[in-house]
Amino acid sequence: MTKGSDLLVAALENEGVERIFGIPGEENLDVVESIRKSSIELVLTRHEQAAAFMAATYGRLTGKPGVCLTTLGPGALNLSTGAAYALLGAMPMVMITGQKGILSSRQARFQVVDVVASMKPLTKLARQIVSPQMIPTTVREAFRIAQEERPGPVHLELPEDIAAEECQEVALIAPHQLELPTASDAALDRAAALIAAAKRPLLMFGAAASRPRSTSDIAQFVIRTRIPFFTTQMGKGTVPGGTELYMGTAALSERDYVHEAIEQADLIITIGHDTIEKPPFIMGKGGPKVVHVGYQPATVEQVYFPQSEVIGDIGPSLKALADRLEGKLPNAQALLHLRERILERIAARATEDRFTPQRLVHDIREVMPHDGILALDNGMYKIWFARNYRTRMANTLLLDNALATMGAGLPSAMVASMLYPERRVMAISGDGGFMMNSQELETAVRLKLNLVVLVIEDNAYGMIRWKQAVDEFPDFGMTFGNPDFVKYAESYGAKGTRVDDIGQFKKVLEEAFSGGGVHLVNVPVDYSENERVLVKELRERLPAILEA
């Protein structure tokens, strides 16, 4: 005889699960015991939200669903932000939560919340398991749904009496490779005709182009067509950012320097664009036509309504499209002459002797190798990293431009460090976002991770304070005090350094990486550049380009 919890864990092993992130409760104790006897590592976190962020990031980086485990009620509800993070960010994840027994009710309604109902709008599937015999098929279905396009979170609730119930062995179901269709010939022909007729074509790579399954066909499409490209925030690195065709990243929706190319394009080919991201450009009357190349059909929005769609597995579809276009695009590089000016303006004043966002990005880029991974939290600095940080590999700048939640930076970096212990990994957080999940420093130290945690300090919720000022509201309600971050890190057994001289910043980062372990680096920031560049300078750019 076996128990329901044994069937669950065997089904997870059958799916290739190596780690489960979470905080168990008494309703999970049978599952915990089954995990103890299995090959799966239980990664105990200090908050359920962090466990969900870690599981989602595991899915983002590997393409395989990450798994997290919590108890019922308050523990399960703490997964909600992580579920939305994975749903909007298209990250495959399976959440397993406990529940009181459903065959009897010895504790009445104590701690009982309808978690399945609460998870339905935040997941691709939410289901309670009511019989041990259901477990193998339910787990297989959960992983299939989490992983198939568009990837996202799935929730399974396992009541404690179902987990403890003895039953006969039930056969597991072998996973199979998910096969995606390629675009139809008719769709490819229509798109090719539009691209061939364009006078000023431009490529854009979005979040879905960063899927781990994406192939070299994406980079080959750029090489074969020679069309200049830009990226969304979550599409950075899909094509090596150092190529001579890279035009920049759309960190804003309009007016930025990369929009000089967008404004002059008569056709934009979007590859892997997901409108869940903040718009990288806004379609409108008199603007460019758009060809949408994606795993799924475009979601028509007020700001995005493509005239042509190429739907299917992106890699093979792009190869077939390049076969139709290679050598037949005399206007392919019509916009390339704008590249040098765009990139020069974005990189301006990056070496000034101040703690400006540009200087921080510049110095960090110099200490990070091409495969180094930055995991950003959410704050004002995210715009600067999206604009200024040049990526050379996909998924080496992990930022969230979908839910855009605070608190995810440190947990995301921890998973990157676990998966790639040989690579440099840095978490970057503002002081506001860092303190939302700073307790996970203990988890990182306990796991003996090699990780640099950069905390950018302005003693405020800086992005909202900036927008408050831009909209001419009084400065009110956004400032706070902070702990001594160096002592705070040391209290968890990590190392800590505060940098008060920007000239020492790179040296401190190099030493932090070389020393190994968890090392928090605390820096102040001069956010006066937010208004100078992102408001005044960009407001002046639009009239100037129209006059030109």
C-alpha positions as CSV (number, residue, x, y, z in Angstrom):
1,M,0.0,0.0,0.0
2,T,1.0,3.6,-0.6
3,K,-0.3,7.0,0.5
4,G,-1.7,9.8,-1.6
5,S,1.4,11.9,-0.7
6,D,3.7,9.2,-2.0
7,L,1.8,9.2,-5.3
8,L,2.1,13.0,-5.5
9,V,5.8,13.0,-4.9
10,A,6.4,10.1,-7.3
11,A,4.4,12.0,-9.9
12,L,6.6,15.0,-9.4
13,E,9.7,12.9,-9.7
14,N,8.2,11.5,-12.9
15,E,8.1,15.1,-14.2
16,G,11.7,15.7,-13.5
17,V,11.2,17.9,-10.4
18,E,14.5,18.4,-8.6
19,R,13.5,21.2,-6.1
20,I,10.4,22.3,-4.3
21,F,10.4,25.9,-2.8
22,G,8.1,26.7,0.1
23,I,7.0,26.7,3.7
24,P,5.0,23.6,4.7
25,G,2.3,23.5,7.4
26,E,0.7,20.8,9.4
27,E,-1.6,20.0,6.5
28,N,1.4,19.2,4.4
29,L,3.2,16.8,6.8
30,D,2.5,13.6,4.9
31,V,3.8,15.4,1.7
32,V,6.9,16.5,3.6
33,E,7.6,13.0,4.7
34,S,7.2,11.7,1.2
35,I,9.6,14.4,0.0
36,R,12.1,13.4,2.7
37,K,12.2,9.8,1.2
38,S,12.5,11.1,-2.4
39,S,15.2,12.5,-4.6
40,I,13.6,16.0,-4.4
41,E,15.2,18.8,-2.5
42,L,12.9,20.9,-0.2
43,V,14.1,24.5,-0.3
44,L,12.7,26.1,2.8
45,T,12.1,29.8,2.3
46,R,11.2,32.5,4.9
47,H,8.0,33.7,3.1
48,E,5.6,32.0,0.7
49,Q,5.7,34.9,-1.7
50,A,9.4,34.4,-2.2
51,A,8.9,30.7,-2.8
52,A,6.5,31.5,-5.6
53,F,8.9,34.1,-7.1
54,M,11.6,31.4,-7.0
55,A,9.5,28.7,-8.6
56,A,8.3,31.1,-11.3
57,T,11.9,32.2,-12.1
58,Y,12.9,28.5,-12.2
59,G,10.3,28.1,-14.9
60,R,11.4,31.3,-16.7
61,L,15.0,30.1,-16.9
62,T,14.5,26.4,-17.7
63,G,11.2,26.3,-19.5
64,K,10.2,23.5,-17.0
65,P,7.6,24.3,-14.4
66,G,9.0,25.3,-11.0
67,V,7.2,23.9,-8.0
68,C,6.2,25.6,-4.7
69,L,4.5,24.2,-1.6
70,T,2.5,25.9,1.1
71,T,-0.1,25.2,3.7
72,L,-3.7,26.2,3.6
73,G,-5.3,29.6,4.2
74,P,-2.7,32.3,5.0
75,G,0.2,30.4,3.5
76,A,-1.7,29.7,0.3
77,L,-2.9,33.2,-0.1
78,N,0.7,34.5,0.2
79,L,1.3,32.8,-3.2
80,S,-1.2,35.1,-4.9
81,T,1.3,37.8,-6.0
82,G,3.7,35.1,-7.2
83,A,0.9,33.5,-9.2
84,A,0.1,36.8,-10.9
85,Y,3.8,37.3,-11.5
86,A,4.0,34.0,-13.3
87,L,0.7,34.4,-15.1
88,L,1.5,37.8,-16.6
89,G,5.1,37.0,-17.1
90,A,4.3,33.6,-18.9
91,M,6.4,31.6,-16.5
92,P,5.5,27.9,-16.0
93,M,4.9,27.0,-12.4
94,V,2.9,24.5,-10.3
95,M,1.7,25.6,-6.8
96,I,0.7,22.9,-4.3
97,T,-1.2,23.9,-1.3
98,G,-2.7,22.0,1.7
99,Q,-6.2,22.0,3.0
100,K,-8.1,20.6,6.0
101,G,-9.6,17.2,5.5
102,I,-12.6,17.0,3.1
103,L,-13.9,13.6,4.3
104,S,-14.5,14.8,7.8
105,S,-14.4,18.3,9.5
106,R,-12.9,17.9,13.0
107,Q,-11.7,21.6,13.0
108,A,-14.9,23.1,11.5
109,R,-13.9,26.1,9.3
110,F,-10.7,27.0,11.2
111,Q,-8.3,28.6,8.7
112,V,-10.4,27.4,5.7
113,V,-10.5,29.7,2.7
114,D,-11.7,28.8,-0.7
115,V,-8.2,28.9,-2.1
116,V,-9.1,27.2,-5.4
117,A,-11.7,29.9,-6.1
118,S,-9.2,32.6,-5.2
119,M,-6.6,31.1,-7.6
120,K,-8.8,30.7,-10.6
121,P,-8.3,34.2,-12.0
122,L,-4.6,34.0,-11.3
123,T,-3.8,30.7,-12.9
124,K,-4.3,28.6,-16.1
125,L,-5.9,25.9,-14.0
126,A,-6.9,25.6,-10.3
127,R,-8.1,22.2,-9.0
128,Q,-8.7,20.4,-5.7
129,I,-7.5,16.7,-5.6
130,V,-10.4,14.7,-4.1
131,S,-9.0,11.1,-4.5
132,P,-5.5,9.6,-4.4
133,Q,-6.2,7.7,-7.7
134,M,-6.6,11.1,-9.4
135,I,-3.1,12.2,-8.5
136,P,-0.9,10.9,-11.4
137,T,-3.3,12.1,-14.1
138,T,-3.9,15.5,-12.4
139,V,-0.2,16.1,-11.9
140,R,0.6,15.2,-15.6
141,E,-2.2,17.6,-16.7
142,A,-1.0,20.4,-14.4
143,F,2.6,20.2,-15.8
144,R,1.3,20.0,-19.4
145,I,-0.9,23.1,-19.0
146,A,1.7,25.0,-17.1
147,Q,4.3,24.4,-19.8
148,E,2.3,24.8,-23.0
149,E,2.0,28.1,-24.8
150,R,1.2,30.5,-23.3
151,P,3.1,29.2,-20.1
152,G,1.9,30.1,-16.7
153,P,0.9,28.9,-13.2
154,V,-1.3,26.0,-12.2
155,H,-2.6,25.4,-8.7
156,L,-3.3,22.1,-7.0
157,E,-4.9,21.8,-3.6
158,L,-4.2,18.5,-1.7
159,P,-6.4,18.1,1.4
160,E,-4.5,16.4,4.3
161,D,-6.8,13.4,4.5
162,I,-6.4,12.7,0.8
163,A,-2.6,13.0,1.2
164,A,-2.7,10.5,4.2
165,E,-5.1,8.1,2.6
166,E,-3.7,4.6,1.8
167,C,-4.4,3.3,-1.6
168,Q,-3.2,0.9,-4.3
169,E,-0.3,1.9,-6.5
170,V,-1.5,3.9,-9.5
171,A,0.5,3.9,-12.7
172,L,2.3,7.2,-13.6
173,I,2.0,8.8,-17.0
174,A,5.2,9.4,-18.9
175,P,5.6,13.1,-20.0
176,H,6.0,13.7,-23.7
177,Q,7.6,16.5,-25.7
178,L,5.3,19.4,-26.4
179,E,5.3,19.9,-30.2
180,L,4.2,23.3,-31.6
181,P,2.9,23.8,-35.1
182,T,4.7,26.0,-37.6
183,A,3.0,28.9,-39.4
184,S,1.0,28.2,-42.6
185,D,2.5,28.9,-46.0
186,A,-0.3,31.4,-46.7
187,A,0.5,33.4,-43.6
188,L,4.2,33.3,-44.4
189,D,3.6,34.4,-47.9
190,R,1.5,37.4,-46.8
191,A,4.0,38.5,-44.2
192,A,6.9,38.1,-46.7
193,A,5.1,40.3,-49.2
194,L,4.5,43.1,-46.7
195,I,8.1,43.0,-45.5
196,A,9.5,43.0,-49.1
197,A,7.4,46.0,-49.9
198,A,8.5,48.0,-46.9
199,K,10.6,51.1,-47.4
200,R,11.8,51.4,-43.8
201,P,11.4,48.0,-42.0
202,L,12.3,47.5,-38.3
203,L,12.3,44.3,-36.1
204,M,11.2,44.2,-32.5
205,F,11.9,41.3,-30.1
206,G,9.5,40.8,-27.2
207,A,9.2,38.6,-24.1
208,A,8.2,35.4,-25.8
209,A,11.3,35.4,-28.0
210,S,13.3,34.8,-24.7
211,R,11.7,31.4,-24.1
212,P,14.4,28.8,-23.4
213,R,13.0,26.7,-26.3
214,S,13.8,29.6,-28.8
215,T,16.5,28.5,-31.2
216,S,19.4,30.1,-33.1
217,D,16.9,30.7,-35.9
218,I,16.0,33.9,-34.1
219,A,19.5,35.3,-34.4
220,Q,19.8,33.8,-37.9
221,F,16.7,35.7,-39.0
222,V,18.4,39.0,-38.2
223,I,21.6,37.9,-39.9
224,R,19.8,36.7,-43.0
225,T,17.5,39.7,-43.5
226,R,19.9,42.4,-42.2
227,I,16.9,44.4,-40.8
228,P,17.8,46.6,-37.8
229,F,16.1,45.6,-34.5
230,F,15.1,46.9,-31.1
231,T,13.8,45.0,-28.1
232,T,11.2,45.3,-25.4
233,Q,12.4,45.2,-21.8
234,M,11.7,41.5,-21.4
235,G,13.1,40.8,-24.9
236,K,16.6,42.0,-24.2
237,G,19.4,39.6,-25.2
238,T,17.3,37.5,-27.6
239,V,19.7,38.6,-30.3
240,P,23.2,39.6,-29.1
241,G,22.9,43.2,-28.1
242,G,26.4,43.8,-29.4
243,T,25.5,43.3,-33.0
244,E,25.8,46.1,-35.5
245,L,22.0,46.0,-36.1
246,Y,20.9,46.7,-32.5
247,M,19.0,50.0,-32.2
248,G,18.2,50.0,-28.5
249,T,15.6,48.9,-26.0
250,A,12.2,50.5,-25.6
251,A,12.1,51.2,-21.8
252,L,9.4,53.8,-22.3
253,S,6.3,53.7,-24.6
254,E,7.2,56.8,-26.6
255,R,9.5,59.8,-27.0
256,D,12.7,58.0,-26.1
257,Y,15.6,58.0,-28.6
258,V,14.9,54.5,-29.9
259,H,11.5,55.9,-30.9
260,E,13.3,58.0,-33.6
261,A,13.6,54.7,-35.5
262,I,10.1,53.5,-34.6
263,E,8.5,56.8,-35.7
264,Q,10.2,56.6,-39.1
265,A,9.5,52.9,-39.7
266,D,6.7,52.1,-42.2
267,L,6.6,48.4,-41.0
268,I,7.5,46.8,-37.7
269,I,7.9,43.0,-37.5
270,T,7.2,42.1,-33.8
271,I,8.7,38.8,-32.8
272,G,7.4,37.3,-29.6
273,H,5.5,40.4,-28.5
274,D,3.1,40.0,-25.6
275,T,0.9,42.9,-24.9
276,I,1.1,42.1,-21.2
277,E,4.3,44.1,-21.3
278,K,4.0,47.9,-20.9
279,P,3.8,49.0,-24.6
280,P,7.1,49.5,-26.3
281,F,5.4,51.6,-28.9
282,I,1.9,52.8,-29.6
283,M,0.1,52.1,-32.8
284,G,-2.1,54.8,-34.2
285,K,-3.4,56.6,-37.3
286,G,-0.6,57.2,-39.8
287,G,1.8,54.9,-37.9
288,P,3.7,51.9,-39.2
289,K,2.0,48.6,-40.2
290,V,2.8,45.7,-38.0
291,V,3.5,42.0,-38.7
292,H,3.0,39.9,-35.6
293,V,5.2,36.7,-35.3
294,G,4.3,34.7,-32.3
295,Y,3.5,31.4,-30.6
296,Q,-0.1,32.7,-30.2
297,P,-2.3,35.1,-32.1
298,A,-1.9,38.8,-31.2
299,T,-4.1,40.2,-28.5
300,V,-5.8,43.2,-30.2
301,E,-5.5,46.3,-28.0
302,Q,-6.1,50.0,-28.5
303,V,-2.3,50.4,-28.9
304,Y,-1.6,47.2,-30.8
305,F,-3.6,45.8,-33.8
306,P,-1.3,44.0,-36.3
307,Q,-2.2,43.9,-40.0
308,S,-0.6,40.4,-40.5
309,E,0.1,37.4,-38.2
310,V,2.5,34.5,-38.4
311,I,1.5,32.1,-35.7
312,G,3.4,29.0,-34.7
313,D,6.7,27.9,-33.2
314,I,8.8,31.0,-33.6
315,G,12.2,29.4,-34.5
316,P,11.0,27.3,-37.5
317,S,8.5,30.0,-38.6
318,L,11.3,32.6,-38.7
319,K,13.5,30.2,-40.7
320,A,10.7,29.7,-43.2
321,L,10.2,33.5,-43.4
322,A,13.9,34.2,-43.9
323,D,13.9,31.6,-46.8
324,R,11.4,33.8,-48.5
325,L,13.2,37.1,-47.8
326,E,16.9,36.6,-47.9
327,G,18.6,38.6,-50.6
328,K,15.3,40.3,-51.6
329,L,15.2,43.3,-49.2
330,P,16.9,46.3,-50.9
331,N,15.5,48.6,-48.2
332,A,16.5,46.4,-45.2
333,Q,18.9,48.9,-43.7
334,A,17.1,52.1,-44.4
335,L,16.9,53.0,-40.7
336,L,20.3,51.9,-39.7
337,H,21.8,55.4,-40.1
338,L,19.9,56.4,-37.0
339,R,21.7,53.8,-34.8
340,E,24.8,55.6,-33.9
341,R,23.0,58.7,-32.7
342,I,20.4,56.7,-30.7
343,L,23.0,54.7,-28.9
344,E,25.3,57.7,-28.3
345,R,22.5,59.7,-26.7
346,I,21.5,56.7,-24.5
347,A,25.1,56.2,-23.3
348,A,25.7,59.9,-22.6
349,R,27.2,60.9,-19.3
350,A,27.7,57.3,-18.2
351,T,31.1,58.0,-16.6
352,E,30.4,61.1,-14.6
353,D,31.9,61.1,-11.1
354,R,28.5,60.8,-9.4
355,F,26.1,58.0,-8.2
356,T,23.8,58.5,-11.2
357,P,21.8,55.6,-12.7
358,Q,23.9,55.8,-15.9
359,R,27.1,55.4,-13.9
360,L,25.8,52.5,-11.9
361,V,24.7,50.7,-15.1
362,H,28.0,51.5,-16.8
363,D,30.1,50.1,-13.9
364,I,28.0,47.0,-13.4
365,R,28.2,46.2,-17.1
366,E,32.0,46.3,-16.9
367,V,32.1,43.8,-14.0
368,M,29.6,41.4,-15.4
369,P,30.7,38.8,-18.0
370,H,28.6,38.2,-21.1
371,D,26.8,35.3,-19.3
372,G,26.4,37.1,-16.0
373,I,22.8,37.4,-14.7
374,L,21.2,40.5,-13.2
375,A,17.8,40.0,-11.5
376,L,16.1,43.3,-11.0
377,D,13.4,44.2,-8.6
378,N,11.0,47.1,-9.5
379,G,11.9,50.7,-9.2
380,M,13.2,53.7,-11.0
381,Y,16.5,52.1,-11.7
382,K,14.7,49.4,-13.8
383,I,14.1,52.0,-16.6
384,W,17.8,52.9,-16.6
385,F,18.9,49.3,-16.8
386,A,16.4,48.6,-19.6
387,R,17.6,51.6,-21.6
388,N,21.4,51.4,-20.9
389,Y,22.4,47.9,-20.0
390,R,23.6,46.0,-23.1
391,T,22.9,42.3,-23.1
392,R,24.6,39.6,-25.2
393,M,22.6,36.6,-24.1
394,A,18.9,35.9,-23.5
395,N,17.7,35.8,-19.9
396,T,20.8,37.6,-18.5
397,L,18.7,40.7,-17.5
398,L,15.8,39.3,-15.5
399,L,13.3,42.1,-15.1
400,D,9.5,42.1,-14.7
401,N,7.7,44.4,-17.2
402,A,4.4,42.6,-16.9
403,L,3.1,42.5,-13.3
404,A,6.1,44.7,-12.3
405,T,5.9,43.7,-8.7
406,M,8.3,44.8,-6.0
407,G,10.0,42.1,-3.9
408,A,10.9,39.6,-6.7
409,G,14.5,40.7,-7.4
410,L,16.3,38.8,-4.6
411,P,14.3,35.5,-4.8
412,S,14.8,35.5,-8.6
413,A,18.6,36.0,-8.3
414,M,18.8,33.2,-5.8
415,V,17.3,30.7,-8.2
416,A,19.6,32.0,-11.0
417,S,22.5,31.3,-8.6
418,M,21.2,27.9,-7.8
419,L,20.8,26.9,-11.5
420,Y,24.1,28.5,-12.7
421,P,26.6,28.4,-9.7
422,E,29.5,29.0,-12.1
423,R,28.1,32.3,-13.4
424,R,28.2,35.7,-11.8
425,V,24.7,36.6,-10.4
426,M,23.6,39.9,-9.0
427,A,20.3,40.9,-7.4
428,I,19.5,44.6,-7.8
429,S,16.9,46.2,-5.6
430,G,15.8,49.6,-4.4
431,D,15.6,50.0,-0.6
432,G,11.8,49.8,-0.8
433,G,11.6,46.5,-2.8
434,F,14.6,44.9,-1.0
435,M,12.9,45.2,2.4
436,M,9.8,43.4,1.1
437,N,11.6,40.1,0.9
438,S,14.9,40.9,2.6
439,Q,14.4,38.0,5.0
440,E,15.5,35.7,2.1
441,L,19.1,36.7,2.8
442,E,19.0,34.0,5.5
443,T,17.8,31.5,2.9
444,A,20.6,32.5,0.5
445,V,23.2,32.2,3.3
446,R,21.8,28.8,4.4
447,L,22.0,27.5,0.9
448,K,25.6,28.7,0.6
449,L,24.8,30.6,-2.6
450,N,27.3,32.8,-4.4
451,L,25.4,36.0,-4.9
452,V,25.9,39.8,-4.9
453,V,23.0,41.8,-3.6
454,L,23.0,45.5,-4.7
455,V,20.7,47.7,-2.7
456,I,20.2,51.2,-4.2
457,E,19.2,53.6,-1.5
458,D,17.2,56.8,-1.8
459,N,15.1,56.4,1.4
460,A,11.9,56.6,-0.6
461,Y,9.5,54.8,-3.0
462,G,11.5,56.6,-5.7
463,M,9.5,55.8,-8.8
464,I,6.2,57.0,-7.3
465,R,7.9,60.0,-5.8
466,W,9.3,60.9,-9.2
467,K,5.9,60.6,-10.9
468,Q,4.4,62.6,-8.0
469,A,6.8,65.4,-8.9
470,V,6.3,65.1,-12.6
471,D,2.6,65.4,-12.2
472,E,3.2,68.5,-10.0
473,F,1.8,67.0,-6.8
474,P,3.4,68.0,-3.4
475,D,6.2,65.7,-2.2
476,F,4.2,63.7,0.4
477,G,3.9,60.2,1.8
478,M,6.8,58.4,-0.1
479,T,9.8,58.6,2.2
480,F,11.0,56.3,5.0
481,G,14.0,55.3,7.1
482,N,16.3,52.3,6.6
483,P,18.4,50.0,8.7
484,D,22.1,50.0,8.5
485,F,22.2,47.6,5.5
486,V,25.8,46.4,6.2
487,K,24.9,45.4,9.7
488,Y,21.6,44.0,8.5
489,A,23.4,41.7,6.1
490,E,26.0,40.7,8.7
491,S,23.2,39.7,11.1
492,Y,22.2,37.0,8.6
493,G,25.8,35.8,8.2
494,A,26.3,37.6,4.9
495,K,29.0,40.1,4.1
496,G,28.2,43.8,3.7
497,T,29.8,46.9,2.2
498,R,28.6,50.4,1.8
499,V,30.1,52.4,-1.1
500,D,30.4,56.2,-0.5
501,D,32.9,56.9,-3.4
502,I,31.7,56.0,-6.9
503,G,35.3,55.6,-7.9
504,Q,35.4,52.5,-5.6
505,F,32.2,50.9,-6.9
506,K,33.7,48.6,-9.5
507,K,36.5,47.5,-7.1
508,V,33.9,46.7,-4.4
509,L,31.8,44.6,-6.8
510,E,34.9,42.7,-8.1
511,E,35.9,41.9,-4.6
512,A,32.4,40.8,-3.7
513,F,32.2,38.4,-6.6
514,S,35.8,37.1,-5.9
515,G,35.1,36.6,-2.2
516,G,32.2,34.3,-2.9
517,G,29.2,33.7,-0.6
518,V,26.4,36.3,-0.2
519,H,27.6,39.9,-0.2
520,L,25.3,42.9,0.1
521,V,26.6,46.1,-1.5
522,N,24.8,49.3,-0.5
523,V,25.0,52.5,-2.7
524,P,23.3,55.8,-2.7
525,V,21.7,57.1,-5.9
526,D,21.4,60.5,-7.5
527,Y,18.0,60.5,-9.1
528,S,18.2,64.1,-10.4
529,E,18.8,62.5,-13.8
530,N,15.3,61.2,-13.8
531,E,13.8,64.6,-14.5
532,R,16.7,65.9,-16.6
533,V,16.8,63.0,-19.0
534,L,13.5,61.2,-18.8
535,V,11.3,64.3,-18.7
536,K,13.0,67.5,-19.9
537,E,15.4,66.0,-22.4
538,L,12.9,63.6,-24.0
539,R,10.3,66.4,-24.2
540,E,12.7,68.4,-26.2
541,R,13.6,65.5,-28.5
542,L,10.1,65.2,-30.1
543,P,9.9,68.7,-31.5
544,A,13.5,68.5,-32.6
545,I,13.0,65.3,-34.6
546,L,9.8,66.6,-36.2
547,E,11.6,69.8,-37.3
548,A,14.4,67.6,-38.8
